Amino acid sequence: MGYFRDYELSPPVLVLRSAGVTGAGSLHDPSSSVVRRMCRMAADVQLAEFLDMLVAVALDAGTGAAAGAPQVTEILTAACDLADPTGNTTPHHVHRVWRVAHLPLPLRPDSPTPDHVKAGLRSYDGMLEELLGGGPRARRHSAPPPDRLHA
């Protein structure tokens, strides 16, 4: 399959691209709702993989998060626009998928990932969260009065 060329989107290809989340039963149900679901999953998987590669390349090049995250954000925004022109797949969404799919294993205390790479991943995660609008939000409720804390 080449990029920017027409090709048949058969159920097996969609199951493969969507990481098999819909299961083999999808092969026998080519209804439009199933196909749309597989396409959304494929976009989620592919964009999370793309973000992982962008961060890995930046870390390999020695580019710190302060300099690299804005560039990663710009590239990811363009990729999201290409993958989903409706705007339903946002860079913020892709960052959250990347965080849960790609960060837990390398950041575990027993991971063989070098400490400088762990620090880089954490730095990129934090900077991307800040740039993509997913940072800490203002508290909605004030803290309970001290006398109610132990009630």
DSSP file (Angstrom, degrees, kcal/mol; ACC not computed):
  #  RESIDUE AA STRUCTURE BP1 BP2  ACC     N-H-->O    O-->H-N    N-H-->O    O-->H-N    TCO  KAPPA ALPHA  PHI   PSI    X-CA   Y-CA   Z-CA
    1    1 A M              0   0    0      0, 0.0     2,-0.3     0, 0.0     6,-0.1   0.000 360.0 360.0 360.0 126.6    0.0    0.0    0.0
    2    2 A G    >   -     0   0    0      4,-0.1     3,-1.0     1,-0.0     2,-0.1  -0.798 360.0-105.0-105.5 151.2    1.4    3.4   -1.0
    3    3 A Y  T 3  S+     0   0    0     -2,-0.3     3,-0.1     1,-0.2    -1,-0.0  -0.442 101.9  16.8 -69.7 146.7    0.4    6.7    0.5
    4    4 A F  T 3  S+     0   0    0      1,-0.2     2,-0.4    -2,-0.1    -1,-0.2   0.732 101.2 112.3  63.0  26.0   -1.8    8.9   -1.7
    5    5 A R  S <  S-     0   0    0     -3,-1.0    -1,-0.2     2,-0.0     2,-0.2  -0.957  72.7-109.3-123.1 148.3   -2.8    6.0   -4.0
    6    6 A D        +     0   0    0     -2,-0.4     2,-0.3    -3,-0.1    -4,-0.1  -0.527  46.6 160.8 -73.0 139.6   -6.2    4.5   -4.3
    7    7 A Y        -     0   0    0     -2,-0.2     2,-0.3    -6,-0.1    -2,-0.0  -0.977  44.3 -90.3-154.1 158.9   -6.6    1.0   -2.9
    8    8 A E        -     0   0    0     -2,-0.3     2,-1.2     1,-0.1     5,-0.1  -0.545  27.6-146.4 -75.4 130.4   -9.4   -1.2   -1.8
    9    9 A L        +     0   0    0     -2,-0.3    -1,-0.1     4,-0.1     0, 0.0  -0.749  29.9 178.1 -95.6  87.6  -10.3   -0.9    1.9
   10   10 A S     >  -     0   0    0     -2,-1.2     4,-2.3     1,-0.1     3,-0.3  -0.502  42.8-107.1 -86.8 158.8  -11.3   -4.5    2.5
   11   11 A P  H  > S+     0   0    0      0, 0.0     4,-2.7     0, 0.0     5,-0.2   0.889 119.1  54.3 -53.3 -42.6  -12.5   -5.7    6.0
   12   12 A P  H  > S+     0   0    0      0, 0.0     4,-2.2     0, 0.0     5,-0.1   0.906 109.2  48.4 -60.6 -38.0   -9.2   -7.6    6.5
   13   13 A V  H  > S+     0   0    0     -3,-0.3     4,-2.8     2,-0.2     5,-0.2   0.918 112.5  48.4 -65.7 -42.9   -7.2   -4.4    5.9
   14   14 A L  H  X S+     0   0    0     -4,-2.3     4,-2.0     2,-0.2     6,-0.2   0.895 110.4  50.7 -65.4 -39.3   -9.4   -2.4    8.2
   15   15 A V  H  <>S+     0   0    0     -4,-2.7     5,-2.7    -5,-0.2     6,-0.2   0.922 113.2  46.9 -62.6 -42.6   -9.1   -5.1   11.0
   16   16 A L  H ><5S+     0   0    0     -4,-2.2     3,-1.5    -5,-0.2    -2,-0.2   0.943 113.3  47.1 -62.8 -49.0   -5.3   -5.0   10.6
   17   17 A R  H 3<5S+     0   0    0     -4,-2.8    -1,-0.2     1,-0.3    -2,-0.2   0.783 110.3  53.2 -66.2 -27.9   -5.1   -1.2   10.6
   18   18 A S  T ><5S-     0   0    0     -4,-2.0     3,-1.5    -5,-0.2    -1,-0.3   0.204 117.0-112.7 -93.7  16.8   -7.4   -1.0   13.7
   19   19 A A  T < 5 -     0   0    0     -3,-1.5    -3,-0.2     1,-0.3    -2,-0.1   0.698  57.9 -75.9  62.6  22.5   -5.2   -3.4   15.6
   20   20 A G  T > <S+     0   0    0     -5,-2.7     3,-1.0    -6,-0.2    -1,-0.3   0.650  91.1 139.3  70.5  14.6   -7.9   -6.0   15.6
   21   21 A V  T <  S+     0   0    0     -3,-1.5    -2,-0.1     1,-0.3    -1,-0.1   0.869  71.2  50.9 -61.8 -36.3   -9.9   -4.3   18.3
   22   22 A T  T 3  S-     0   0    0      1,-0.1    -1,-0.3    -7,-0.1     3,-0.2   0.666 110.1-133.8 -76.5 -14.2  -13.2   -5.0   16.6
   23   23 A G    X   -     0   0    0     -3,-1.0     3,-1.5     1,-0.2     4,-0.3  -0.019  30.7 -65.1  85.4 168.9  -12.2   -8.7   16.4
   24   24 A A  G >  S+     0   0    0      1,-0.3     3,-1.8     2,-0.2     4,-0.4   0.729 122.2  75.8 -67.1 -22.3  -12.4  -11.2   13.5
   25   25 A G  G >  S+     0   0    0      1,-0.3     3,-1.4    -3,-0.2     4,-0.3   0.766  81.5  70.8 -60.2 -23.9  -16.2  -11.0   13.6
   26   26 A S  G X  S+     0   0    0     -3,-1.5     3,-1.1     1,-0.3    -1,-0.3   0.774  84.6  68.5 -62.8 -25.7  -15.8   -7.6   11.8
   27   27 A L  G <  S+     0   0    0     -3,-1.8    -1,-0.3    -4,-0.3    -2,-0.2   0.777 103.3  43.3 -64.4 -24.8  -14.8   -9.5    8.8
   28   28 A H  G <  S+     0   0    0     -3,-1.4    -1,-0.3    -4,-0.4    -2,-0.2   0.405 108.8  60.4-102.3   1.4  -18.3  -10.8    8.4
   29   29 A D    <   +     0   0    0     -3,-1.1    -1,-0.2    -4,-0.3     5,-0.1  -0.706  52.7 167.5-130.9  81.0  -20.1   -7.5    9.1
   30   30 A P        +     0   0    0      0, 0.0    -1,-0.1     0, 0.0    -3,-0.1   0.063  26.7 146.3 -83.9  30.1  -19.2   -4.9    6.6
   31   31 A S     >  -     0   0    0      1,-0.1     4,-2.4    -5,-0.1     3,-0.3  -0.245  62.7-111.8 -63.5 156.5  -22.0   -2.6    7.7
   32   32 A S  H  > S+     0   0    0      1,-0.2     4,-2.5     2,-0.2     5,-0.2   0.838 116.1  54.5 -62.3 -33.5  -21.2    1.1    7.5
   33   33 A S  H  > S+     0   0    0      2,-0.2     4,-2.0     1,-0.2    -1,-0.2   0.894 110.6  45.7 -68.9 -37.2  -21.3    1.5   11.3
   34   34 A V  H  > S+     0   0    0     -3,-0.3     4,-2.6     2,-0.2    -2,-0.2   0.910 113.5  49.3 -69.2 -42.4  -18.7   -1.2   11.7
   35   35 A V  H  X S+     0   0    0     -4,-2.4     4,-2.4     2,-0.2    -2,-0.2   0.918 111.3  49.3 -63.8 -43.5  -16.5    0.2    8.9
   36   36 A R  H  X S+     0   0    0     -4,-2.5     4,-2.4     2,-0.2    -1,-0.2   0.912 111.2  50.5 -60.8 -41.8  -16.7    3.7   10.4
   37   37 A R  H  X S+     0   0    0     -4,-2.0     4,-2.5     1,-0.2    -2,-0.2   0.926 110.9  48.0 -62.9 -44.6  -15.7    2.3   13.8
   38   38 A M  H  X S+     0   0    0     -4,-2.6     4,-2.7     1,-0.2    -1,-0.2   0.888 110.9  51.6 -63.6 -38.5  -12.7    0.4   12.4
   39   39 A C  H  X S+     0   0    0     -4,-2.4     4,-2.3     2,-0.2    -2,-0.2   0.902 110.0  48.8 -66.1 -40.2  -11.6    3.6   10.5
   40   40 A R  H  X S+     0   0    0     -4,-2.4     4,-2.4     2,-0.2    -2,-0.2   0.923 113.5  47.0 -64.4 -42.8  -11.8    5.6   13.7
   41   41 A M  H  X S+     0   0    0     -4,-2.5     4,-2.9     2,-0.2     5,-0.2   0.910 110.4  52.4 -64.9 -40.9   -9.8    3.0   15.6
   42   42 A A  H  X S+     0   0    0     -4,-2.7     4,-2.9     1,-0.2     5,-0.2   0.916 109.9  49.0 -61.0 -42.1   -7.3    2.8   12.8
   43   43 A A  H  X S+     0   0    0     -4,-2.3     4,-2.6     2,-0.2     5,-0.3   0.922 111.7  49.4 -63.2 -43.2   -6.8    6.6   12.9
   44   44 A D  H  X S+     0   0    0     -4,-2.4     4,-2.1     2,-0.2    -2,-0.2   0.939 114.8  44.0 -60.0 -47.7   -6.4    6.4   16.7
   45   45 A V  H  X S+     0   0    0     -4,-2.9     4,-2.3     1,-0.2    -2,-0.2   0.946 116.2  45.9 -63.4 -49.6   -3.8    3.6   16.5
   46   46 A Q  H  X S+     0   0    0     -4,-2.9     4,-2.2    -5,-0.2    -1,-0.2   0.890 113.9  47.9 -65.2 -40.0   -1.9    5.1   13.6
   47   47 A L  H  X S+     0   0    0     -4,-2.6     4,-2.6    -5,-0.2    -1,-0.2   0.880 111.0  50.7 -70.3 -36.7   -1.8    8.7   15.1
   48   48 A A  H  X S+     0   0    0     -4,-2.1     4,-2.1    -5,-0.3    -2,-0.2   0.906 112.2  47.8 -65.4 -40.2   -0.6    7.4   18.5
   49   49 A E  H  X S+     0   0    0     -4,-2.3     4,-2.2     2,-0.2    -2,-0.2   0.899 111.1  51.8 -63.6 -40.9    2.1    5.4   16.8
   50   50 A F  H  X S+     0   0    0     -4,-2.2     4,-2.5     2,-0.2    -2,-0.2   0.922 109.6  48.4 -62.6 -45.2    3.0    8.5   14.8
   51   51 A L  H  X S+     0   0    0     -4,-2.6     4,-2.5     1,-0.2     5,-0.2   0.901 109.4  53.7 -62.1 -40.5    3.3   10.7   17.9
   52   52 A D  H  X S+     0   0    0     -4,-2.1     4,-2.2     1,-0.2    -1,-0.2   0.904 110.4  46.9 -60.7 -40.9    5.4    8.0   19.6
   53   53 A M  H  X S+     0   0    0     -4,-2.2     4,-2.6     2,-0.2     5,-0.2   0.895 109.9  53.2 -68.3 -39.8    7.8    8.1   16.6
   54   54 A L  H  X S+     0   0    0     -4,-2.5     4,-2.2     1,-0.2    -2,-0.2   0.935 112.3  44.3 -59.9 -46.2    7.9   11.9   16.6
   55   55 A V  H  X S+     0   0    0     -4,-2.5     4,-2.7     2,-0.2     5,-0.2   0.907 112.9  51.8 -66.1 -41.3    8.9   12.0   20.3
   56   56 A A  H  X S+     0   0    0     -4,-2.2     4,-2.7    -5,-0.2    -2,-0.2   0.913 110.5  47.9 -62.1 -42.7   11.4    9.2   19.8
   57   57 A V  H  X S+     0   0    0     -4,-2.6     4,-1.9     2,-0.2    -1,-0.2   0.912 111.9  50.1 -64.6 -42.0   13.1   11.0   16.9
   58   58 A A  H  <>S+     0   0    0     -4,-2.2     5,-2.7    -5,-0.2     4,-0.4   0.922 113.0  46.2 -62.7 -43.6   13.2   14.3   19.0
   59   59 A L  H ><5S+     0   0    0     -4,-2.7     3,-1.3     1,-0.2    -2,-0.2   0.915 111.2  51.8 -65.5 -42.4   14.7   12.5   21.9
   60   60 A D  H 3<5S+     0   0    0     -4,-2.7    -1,-0.2     1,-0.3    -2,-0.2   0.845 109.0  51.3 -61.6 -33.2   17.3   10.7   19.7
   61   61 A A  T 3<5S-     0   0    0     -4,-1.9    -1,-0.3    -5,-0.2    -2,-0.2   0.525 116.8-116.3 -81.3  -5.4   18.2   14.1   18.2
   62   62 A G  T < 5 +     0   0    0     -3,-1.3     2,-0.7    -4,-0.4    -3,-0.2   0.714  60.9 154.6  78.2  20.5   18.7   15.5   21.7
   63   63 A T      < -     0   0    0     -5,-2.7    -1,-0.3    -6,-0.2    -2,-0.1  -0.742  37.5-136.4 -86.9 117.2   15.9   18.0   21.3
   64   64 A G    >>  -     0   0    0     -2,-0.7     4,-3.1    -3,-0.1     3,-0.5  -0.224  22.1-108.3 -67.9 161.5   14.5   19.0   24.7
   65   65 A A  H 3> S+     0   0    0      1,-0.2     4,-2.3     2,-0.2    -1,-0.1   0.835 115.0  62.2 -62.5 -34.8   10.8   19.2   25.2
   66   66 A A  H 34 S+     0   0    0      1,-0.2    -1,-0.2     2,-0.2    -3,-0.0   0.889 118.4  27.7 -60.8 -38.2   10.8   23.0   25.4
   67   67 A A  H <> S+     0   0    0     -3,-0.5     4,-0.6     2,-0.1    -2,-0.2   0.832 128.3  41.9 -89.0 -36.7   12.1   23.3   21.8
   68   68 A G  H  X S+     0   0    0     -4,-3.1     4,-2.7     1,-0.2     3,-0.3   0.829  99.0  67.2 -85.7 -33.6   10.7   20.1   20.4
   69   69 A A  H  X S+     0   0    0     -4,-2.3     4,-2.8    -5,-0.3     5,-0.2   0.880  98.6  52.7 -61.4 -39.9    7.2   19.9   21.8
   70   70 A P  H  > S+     0   0    0      0, 0.0     4,-2.0     0, 0.0    -1,-0.2   0.900 112.7  46.1 -61.0 -37.0    5.9   22.9   19.8
   71   71 A Q  H  X S+     0   0    0     -4,-0.6     4,-2.4    -3,-0.3    -2,-0.2   0.914 112.3  49.9 -69.5 -42.4    7.2   21.3   16.6
   72   72 A V  H  X S+     0   0    0     -4,-2.7     4,-2.9     1,-0.2     5,-0.2   0.910 110.2  52.0 -60.4 -41.9    5.7   18.0   17.5
   73   73 A T  H  X S+     0   0    0     -4,-2.8     4,-2.4    -5,-0.2    -1,-0.2   0.906 109.3  49.4 -61.4 -42.6    2.4   19.7   18.2
   74   74 A E  H  X S+     0   0    0     -4,-2.0     4,-1.8     2,-0.2    -2,-0.2   0.927 114.4  44.1 -63.3 -45.6    2.4   21.5   14.8
   75   75 A I  H  X S+     0   0    0     -4,-2.4     4,-2.3     1,-0.2    -2,-0.2   0.920 113.9  50.1 -66.1 -44.0    3.2   18.2   13.0
   76   76 A L  H  X S+     0   0    0     -4,-2.9     4,-2.6     1,-0.2    -2,-0.2   0.880 107.7  54.3 -63.5 -38.3    0.6   16.3   15.0
   77   77 A T  H  X S+     0   0    0     -4,-2.4     4,-2.1    -5,-0.2    -1,-0.2   0.919 109.5  47.5 -61.3 -43.9   -2.1   18.9   14.3
   78   78 A A  H  X S+     0   0    0     -4,-1.8     4,-1.9     1,-0.2    -2,-0.2   0.906 111.8  50.3 -63.3 -41.6   -1.5   18.6   10.6
   79   79 A A  H  X S+     0   0    0     -4,-2.3     4,-2.6     1,-0.2    -2,-0.2   0.901 109.7  50.5 -64.9 -40.3   -1.6   14.8   10.8
   80   80 A C  H  X S+     0   0    0     -4,-2.6     4,-2.6     1,-0.2     7,-0.2   0.898 108.8  52.0 -64.0 -39.8   -4.9   15.0   12.7
   81   81 A D  H  < S+     0   0    0     -4,-2.1    -1,-0.2     1,-0.2    -2,-0.2   0.874 112.6  45.7 -63.8 -36.8   -6.4   17.3   10.1
   82   82 A L  H  < S+     0   0    0     -4,-1.9    -2,-0.2     1,-0.2    -1,-0.2   0.900 116.0  45.1 -71.2 -40.9   -5.4   14.9    7.4
   83   83 A A  H  < S+     0   0    0     -4,-2.6    -2,-0.2     1,-0.3    -1,-0.2   0.836 132.5  13.6 -73.4 -32.8   -6.7   11.8    9.2
   84   84 A D    ><  -     0   0    0     -4,-2.6     3,-1.9    -5,-0.2     5,-0.4  -0.677  58.5-179.5-148.6  86.7  -10.0   13.4   10.3
   85   85 A P  T 3  S+     0   0    0      0, 0.0    -4,-0.1     0, 0.0    -1,-0.1   0.611  78.9  73.8 -65.3 -10.0  -11.1   16.7    8.6
   86   86 A T  T 3  S-     0   0    0      1,-0.1    -5,-0.1    -5,-0.0    -2,-0.0   0.677 105.3-123.4 -75.9 -15.9  -14.2   16.7   10.7
   87   87 A G  S <  S+     0   0    0     -3,-1.9    -6,-0.1    -7,-0.2    -1,-0.1   0.526  79.1 119.2  87.3   5.4  -12.2   17.7   13.8
   88   88 A N        +     0   0    0      1,-0.2     2,-0.8    -8,-0.1     5,-0.0   0.776  67.4  61.6 -75.1 -25.5  -13.3   14.8   15.9
   89   89 A T  S    S-     0   0    0     -5,-0.4    -5,-0.2    -9,-0.2    -1,-0.2  -0.888  77.4-179.3-102.9 108.1   -9.7   13.5   16.2
   90   90 A T     >  -     0   0    0     -2,-0.8     4,-2.4     1,-0.1     5,-0.2  -0.677  41.9-115.5-107.3 159.0   -7.7   16.2   18.0
   91   91 A P  H  > S+     0   0    0      0, 0.0     4,-2.6     0, 0.0     5,-0.2   0.864 118.5  56.7 -58.1 -35.4   -4.1   16.4   19.0
   92   92 A H  H  > S+     0   0    0      2,-0.2     4,-1.9     1,-0.2     5,-0.1   0.924 107.8  47.6 -60.8 -44.4   -5.2   16.4   22.6
   93   93 A H  H  > S+     0   0    0      2,-0.2     4,-2.2     1,-0.2    -1,-0.2   0.924 112.1  49.2 -61.6 -46.2   -7.1   13.1   22.1
   94   94 A V  H  X S+     0   0    0     -4,-2.4     4,-2.9     1,-0.2    -2,-0.2   0.898 108.4  53.8 -63.6 -40.4   -4.0   11.6   20.3
   95   95 A H  H  X S+     0   0    0     -4,-2.6     4,-2.6     1,-0.2    -1,-0.2   0.912 108.6  49.0 -60.0 -42.4   -1.8   12.7   23.2
   96   96 A R  H  X S+     0   0    0     -4,-1.9     4,-1.8     2,-0.2    -1,-0.2   0.903 112.0  48.0 -65.8 -40.3   -4.0   11.0   25.7
   97   97 A V  H  X S+     0   0    0     -4,-2.2     4,-2.2     2,-0.2     5,-0.2   0.934 112.7  49.5 -63.5 -45.0   -4.1    7.8   23.7
   98   98 A W  H  X>S+     0   0    0     -4,-2.9     4,-3.0     1,-0.2     5,-0.6   0.914 107.4  55.7 -58.7 -44.4   -0.3    7.9   23.3
   99   99 A R  H  X5S+     0   0    0     -4,-2.6     4,-1.2     1,-0.2    -1,-0.2   0.913 115.1  35.9 -58.1 -45.9    0.2    8.5   27.0
  100  100 A V  H  <5S+     0   0    0     -4,-1.8    -1,-0.2     1,-0.2    -2,-0.2   0.787 123.5  43.2 -81.6 -25.6   -1.8    5.3   28.0
  101  101 A A  H  <5S+     0   0    0     -4,-2.2    -2,-0.2    -5,-0.2    -3,-0.2   0.800 127.8  21.4 -87.8 -29.6   -0.6    3.2   25.1
  102  102 A H  H  <5S+     0   0    0     -4,-3.0    -3,-0.2    -5,-0.2    -2,-0.1   0.622 114.5  55.4-119.1 -15.5    3.1    4.0   25.0
  103  103 A L  S  X<S+     0   0    0     -4,-1.2     4,-1.8    -5,-0.6     5,-0.2   0.838  87.0  69.9 -94.5 -32.5    4.3    5.5   28.4
  104  104 A P  H  > S+     0   0    0      0, 0.0     4,-0.6     0, 0.0    -1,-0.1   0.906 100.9  45.7 -56.6 -45.7    3.5    3.0   31.1
  105  105 A L  H >4 S+     0   0    0      1,-0.2     3,-1.0     2,-0.2     8,-0.2   0.951 115.9  42.1 -66.8 -49.7    6.0    0.3   30.1
  106  106 A P  H 34 S+     0   0    0      0, 0.0    -1,-0.2     0, 0.0     7,-0.2   0.767 115.7  51.4 -69.8 -20.0    9.1    2.4   29.6
  107  107 A L  H 3< S+     0   0    0     -4,-1.8    -2,-0.2     3,-0.1    -4,-0.1   0.474  80.3 116.0 -95.7  -1.2    8.4    4.5   32.7
  108  108 A R  S X< S-     0   0    0     -3,-1.0     3,-1.8    -4,-0.6     5,-0.2  -0.351  76.4-119.8 -62.3 147.1    8.0    1.7   35.1
  109  109 A P  T 3  S+     0   0    0      0, 0.0    -1,-0.1     0, 0.0    -2,-0.0   0.829 114.5  48.4 -58.2 -31.8   10.6    1.6   37.9
  110  110 A D  T 3  S+     0   0    0      2,-0.0    -2,-0.1     0, 0.0    -3,-0.1   0.328  85.8 120.5 -92.4   8.7   11.8   -1.8   36.7
  111  111 A S    <   -     0   0    0     -3,-1.8    -6,-0.0     1,-0.1     0, 0.0  -0.443  65.6-136.5 -71.9 143.9   12.0   -0.8   33.0
  112  112 A P        +     0   0    0      0, 0.0    -1,-0.1     0, 0.0     3,-0.1   0.458  65.8 125.6 -78.1   1.5   15.4   -1.1   31.3
  113  113 A T  S    S-     0   0    0     -8,-0.2     5,-0.1    -7,-0.2    -2,-0.1  -0.405  72.3-107.0 -60.3 130.0   14.7    2.3   29.7
  114  114 A P    >>  -     0   0    0      0, 0.0     4,-2.3     0, 0.0     3,-0.7  -0.249  23.8-118.6 -59.2 147.7   17.7    4.6   30.5
  115  115 A D  H 3> S+     0   0    0      1,-0.3     4,-2.7     2,-0.2     5,-0.2   0.847 113.0  56.3 -58.3 -37.1   16.9    7.3   33.1
  116  116 A H  H 3> S+     0   0    0      1,-0.2     4,-1.8     2,-0.2    -1,-0.3   0.849 108.4  48.0 -67.3 -30.9   17.6   10.1   30.6
  117  117 A V  H <> S+     0   0    0     -3,-0.7     4,-2.9     2,-0.2    -2,-0.2   0.907 110.6  51.2 -72.8 -42.1   15.0    8.7   28.2
  118  118 A K  H  X S+     0   0    0     -4,-2.3     4,-2.5     1,-0.2     5,-0.2   0.934 111.2  48.5 -57.4 -45.7   12.5    8.3   31.0
  119  119 A A  H  X S+     0   0    0     -4,-2.7     4,-2.3     1,-0.2    -1,-0.2   0.898 111.6  50.1 -62.2 -40.2   13.1   12.0   31.9
  120  120 A G  H  X S+     0   0    0     -4,-1.8     4,-2.8     2,-0.2     5,-0.2   0.913 110.3  49.0 -64.5 -43.5   12.7   13.0   28.3
  121  121 A L  H  X S+     0   0    0     -4,-2.9     4,-2.6     2,-0.2    -2,-0.2   0.920 112.7  48.0 -62.2 -43.7    9.4   11.1   27.9
  122  122 A R  H  X S+     0   0    0     -4,-2.5     4,-2.5    -5,-0.2    -1,-0.2   0.904 112.1  50.0 -63.4 -40.4    8.1   12.7   31.1
  123  123 A S  H  X S+     0   0    0     -4,-2.3     4,-2.5    -5,-0.2     5,-0.2   0.930 112.4  45.8 -65.0 -45.8    9.2   16.1   29.9
  124  124 A Y  H  X S+     0   0    0     -4,-2.8     4,-3.0     2,-0.2     5,-0.3   0.908 111.6  53.3 -63.6 -41.3    7.5   15.7   26.5
  125  125 A D  H  X S+     0   0    0     -4,-2.6     4,-2.3    -5,-0.2    -2,-0.2   0.947 112.5  43.7 -58.4 -49.1    4.4   14.4   28.1
  126  126 A G  H  X S+     0   0    0     -4,-2.5     4,-2.0     2,-0.2    -2,-0.2   0.907 115.9  46.6 -63.9 -43.0    4.1   17.4   30.4
  127  127 A M  H  X S+     0   0    0     -4,-2.5     4,-2.7     2,-0.2     5,-0.2   0.903 112.7  49.5 -68.7 -40.7    4.9   19.9   27.7
  128  128 A L  H  X S+     0   0    0     -4,-3.0     4,-2.6     2,-0.2     6,-0.3   0.905 109.5  52.6 -64.1 -39.9    2.5   18.3   25.2
  129  129 A E  H  <>S+     0   0    0     -4,-2.3     5,-2.4    -5,-0.3     6,-0.6   0.923 112.1  45.9 -60.4 -43.2   -0.2   18.3   27.8
  130  130 A E  H ><5S+     0   0    0     -4,-2.0     3,-0.9     4,-0.2     5,-0.2   0.928 116.1  44.4 -65.1 -45.6    0.4   22.0   28.4
  131  131 A L  H 3<5S+     0   0    0     -4,-2.7    -2,-0.2     1,-0.2    -1,-0.2   0.824 113.1  50.5 -69.8 -31.9    0.5   22.9   24.7
  132  132 A L  T 3<5S-     0   0    0     -4,-2.6    -1,-0.2    -5,-0.2    -2,-0.2   0.343 115.8-108.6 -93.6   7.1   -2.5   20.8   23.8
  133  133 A G  T < 5S+     0   0    0     -3,-0.9    -3,-0.2    -4,-0.3    -4,-0.1   0.690  88.1 113.3  81.6  17.9   -4.8   22.2   26.5
  134  134 A G      < +     0   0    0     -5,-2.4    -4,-0.2    -6,-0.3     3,-0.1   0.200  44.4 121.2-106.7  17.3   -4.9   19.2   28.7
  135  135 A G  S    S-     0   0    0     -6,-0.6    -5,-0.0    -5,-0.2    -8,-0.0  -0.008  77.7 -52.9 -71.4-179.1   -3.1   20.7   31.6
  136  136 A P        -     0   0    0      0, 0.0     2,-0.2     0, 0.0    -1,-0.2  -0.278  59.3-142.2 -58.1 136.7   -4.4   21.1   35.2
  137  137 A R        -     0   0    0     -3,-0.1     3,-0.1     1,-0.1     2,-0.1  -0.637  26.5 -90.5 -98.1 158.1   -7.7   22.8   35.3
  138  138 A A        -     0   0    0     -2,-0.2     2,-0.1     1,-0.1    -1,-0.1  -0.383  53.2 -97.6 -63.6 143.7   -8.8   25.3   37.9
  139  139 A R        -     0   0    0      1,-0.2    -1,-0.1    -2,-0.1     4,-0.0  -0.419  27.3-154.4 -65.2 136.3  -10.6   23.6   40.8
  140  140 A R  S    S+     0   0    0     -2,-0.1     2,-0.4     1,-0.1    -1,-0.2   0.811  77.4  42.5 -81.4 -31.7  -14.3   23.8   40.4
  141  141 A H  S    S-     0   0    0     -3,-0.0     2,-0.1     3,-0.0    -1,-0.1  -0.893  84.3-120.2-118.1 144.9  -15.1   23.6   44.1
  142  142 A S        -     0   0    0     -2,-0.4    -2,-0.1     1,-0.1    -1,-0.0  -0.422  45.9 -86.1 -75.5 160.0  -13.4   25.2   46.9
  143  143 A A        -     0   0    0      1,-0.1    -1,-0.1    -2,-0.1    -4,-0.0  -0.339  51.7-101.4 -63.8 146.2  -11.9   23.1   49.6
  144  144 A P        -     0   0    0      0, 0.0    -1,-0.1     0, 0.0     5,-0.1  -0.339  48.4 -87.1 -66.7 151.8  -14.3   22.0   52.4
  145  145 A P    >>  -     0   0    0      0, 0.0     3,-2.2     0, 0.0     4,-0.6  -0.273  40.3-113.1 -57.5 147.1  -14.1   23.8   55.6
  146  146 A P  G >4 S+     0   0    0      0, 0.0     3,-1.0     0, 0.0     4,-0.5   0.818 115.1  59.2 -53.8 -35.6  -11.4   22.4   58.0
  147  147 A D  G 34 S+     0   0    0      1,-0.2     3,-0.2     2,-0.1     0, 0.0   0.686 104.5  51.6 -70.3 -15.3  -14.1   21.2   60.5
  148  148 A R  G X4 S+     0   0    0     -3,-2.2     3,-0.9     1,-0.2    -1,-0.2   0.541  87.6  82.5 -96.5  -8.2  -15.7   19.1   57.8
  149  149 A L  T << S+     0   0    0     -3,-1.0    -1,-0.2    -4,-0.6    -2,-0.1   0.854 101.3  33.5 -64.5 -34.3  -12.5   17.3   56.7
  150  150 A H  T 3         0   0    0     -4,-0.5    -1,-0.2     1,-0.2    -2,-0.1   0.198 360.0 360.0-107.9  15.7  -12.8   14.7   59.6
  151  151 A A    <         0   0    0     -3,-0.9    -1,-0.2     0, 0.0    -2,-0.1   0.485 360.0 360.0 -74.7 360.0  -16.5   14.4   59.8
